[in-house]
Amino acid sequence: MATLKEKKEEIVGSYKTHGSDTGSSQVQIALLSQRITELTEHFKTHPKDNHSRRGLLKMVSRRKKLLEYLKSRDIGKYHDLIDKLGLRK
């Protein structure tokens, strides 16, 4: 299993738009999606962890806002990212 830093570098590497890109909307959404997936798995074994659930809801809200921003700025990148991450059906 890869360490947290290696996972993050891999995600940033696959979603960056240019060489030194670490903070674009696409990268932020991909990183949030990874953390949301990990927390969702955590809740399958720890259903009463309400403190972490609050953090999960904040992450989902942040990702939703970033997706809305990306959709308003560049619809093509938005659709590519949605398809790549498998978020919407």
NUGUDO-743957 format. One line per field, with one value per residue: x, y, z of N, C-alpha, C in turn. Coordinates in steps of 0.001 Angstrom, whole numbers. Each point is the difference from the previous one (the first is absolute). Layout:
N
n.c1: [X ...]
n.c2: [Y ...]
n.c3: [Z ...]
ca.c1: [X ...]
ca.c2: [Y ...]
ca.c3: [Z ...]
c.c1: [X ...]
c.c2: [Y ...]
c.c3: [Z ...]
% end
This chain:
89
n.c1: [837 -327 997 -425 1293 280 -1077 308 1286 -462 -880 890 852 -1077 -213 1327 -78 988 1253 -282 -1002 -357 -529 24 -1120 538 1154 -568 -768 1070 711 -982 -111 1325 38 -964 639 1144 -609 -509 1184 501 -1035 467 1169 -141 -1192 536 923 -737 1107 359 -1227 168 1216 -604 -997 974 644 -1141 -286 1250 -85 -1205 507 1054 -860 -770 1102 472 -1232 42 1231 -22 -1069 931 763 -1140 -431 1199 -16 -1250 324 1095 -709 -910 -178 -343 -1278]
n.c2: [-1180 931 783 793 287 -1286 -298 984 -350 -1236 391 766 -1004 -691 980 205 1323 297 231 1212 -570 603 1111 -498 388 -443 511 1118 -65 -345 899 885 -402 5 1148 409 -597 475 1167 -164 -491 1056 625 -853 278 1317 -562 -17 85 718 55 -1175 -359 842 -494 -1188 444 512 -1176 -645 876 -113 -1327 88 856 -790 -1016 725 343 -1239 -359 1030 -444 -1340 -49 153 804 613 -140 411 928 292 -110 715 794 8 1322 405 -328]
n.c3: [0 -840 353 963 211 -150 731 850 -55 129 911 624 -163 332 878 87 -164 859 -230 430 -634 1138 -495 -1225 -536 -1137 394 403 -1079 -710 673 -106 -1260 -17 665 -815 -986 482 212 -1201 -350 609 -559 -890 586 -121 87 1207 -911 839 710 -438 307 1005 184 -102 735 750 -112 185 951 432 -178 551 882 134 26 797 654 -35 328 843 284 68 -765 -914 755 265 -1249 -386 951 -287 -1291 208 809 -961 47 -1196 -14]
ca.c1: [-837 765 -179 -878 700 116 -1342 -298 818 -547 -1248 361 643 -932 -1023 533 -158 1334 1082 39 -1385 -409 -1169 -1121 -1273 0 838 -684 -1162 495 490 -1168 -705 757 -226 -1399 -79 627 -864 -1187 398 167 -1318 -580 397 -211 -1208 -369 1039 -689 932 569 -1094 -123 1080 -368 -1015 679 767 -952 -463 1105 134 -1146 254 1060 -577 -836 920 604 -1064 -283 1174 367 -893 713 831 -937 -482 1142 297 -1108 157 1219 -202 -1208 -835 -1416 -459]
ca.c2: [1180 1235 938 1120 960 -580 37 1382 354 -714 670 1311 -247 -414 1009 1350 574 358 -585 305 161 -796 583 277 -603 -1426 -688 75 -894 -1374 -290 -106 -1236 -1094 36 -359 -1450 -643 168 -818 -1349 47 -28 -1339 -721 866 761 1012 1035 1198 1109 -133 174 1440 347 -537 885 1223 -306 -168 1345 695 -577 454 1395 4 -509 1071 1002 -532 -78 1352 512 -792 -1161 -1140 -568 -541 -1300 -921 -361 -827 -1329 -619 -362 -824 593 131 -1055]
ca.c3: [0 -118 1098 -289 -855 -1341 -598 -345 -1162 -1160 -399 -549 -1284 -1042 -248 -156 -1325 -466 779 1432 435 1155 641 -894 416 -307 986 1288 -41 15 1346 875 -329 605 1452 234 -184 1160 1167 -193 418 1446 643 -82 1203 1172 -345 994 22 -477 -174 -1343 -948 -219 -920 -1313 -588 -410 -1211 -1103 -331 -666 -1340 -784 -375 -1011 -1248 -562 -527 -1214 -1008 -504 -709 -1174 6 -562 1063 986 -475 9 1387 490 -598 505 1397 133 1043 -359 -901]
c.c1: [884 -270 -886 641 101 -1350 -330 785 -512 -1268 298 619 -977 -1042 533 -107 1327 1023 -45 -1392 -298 -1293 -1160 -1247 -11 791 -693 -1182 444 491 -1160 -762 695 -246 -1424 -187 583 -871 -1275 283 151 -1351 -688 361 -240 -1246 -358 1025 -564 929 644 -1067 -209 1079 -276 -1008 611 803 -917 -505 1070 179 -1132 201 1077 -515 -881 867 594 -1020 -291 1164 295 -775 685 871 -871 -467 1124 298 -1078 131 1200 -164 -1214 -956 -1486 -371 -919]
c.c2: [1247 906 1152 982 -524 -1 1405 438 -669 675 1349 -173 -343 1066 1407 467 458 -486 226 182 -916 507 305 -733 -1500 -790 -14 -956 -1451 -393 -144 -1298 -1209 -68 -394 -1506 -734 117 -825 -1445 -65 -137 -1349 -827 799 876 1117 1130 1298 1186 -41 188 1486 481 -482 905 1325 -222 -138 1365 777 -497 466 1439 91 -516 1046 1095 -469 -52 1385 548 -752 -1317 -1247 -702 -646 -1403 -1045 -495 -913 -1421 -736 -482 -910 535 -4 -1102 554]
c.c3: [0 1199 -449 -975 -1434 -717 -487 -1228 -1267 -512 -629 -1378 -1105 -337 -221 -1448 -589 1015 1501 598 1185 610 -913 485 -232 1044 1359 58 69 1395 989 -252 613 1502 337 -127 1203 1242 -112 405 1520 706 -104 1233 1282 -233 983 116 -577 -189 -1389 -1065 -320 -975 -1408 -692 -461 -1282 -1213 -450 -754 -1424 -901 -476 -1081 -1342 -669 -615 -1331 -1132 -587 -822 -1295 18 -547 1044 1075 -403 -35 1412 586 -540 604 1453 207 1052 -337 -972 -1060]
% end
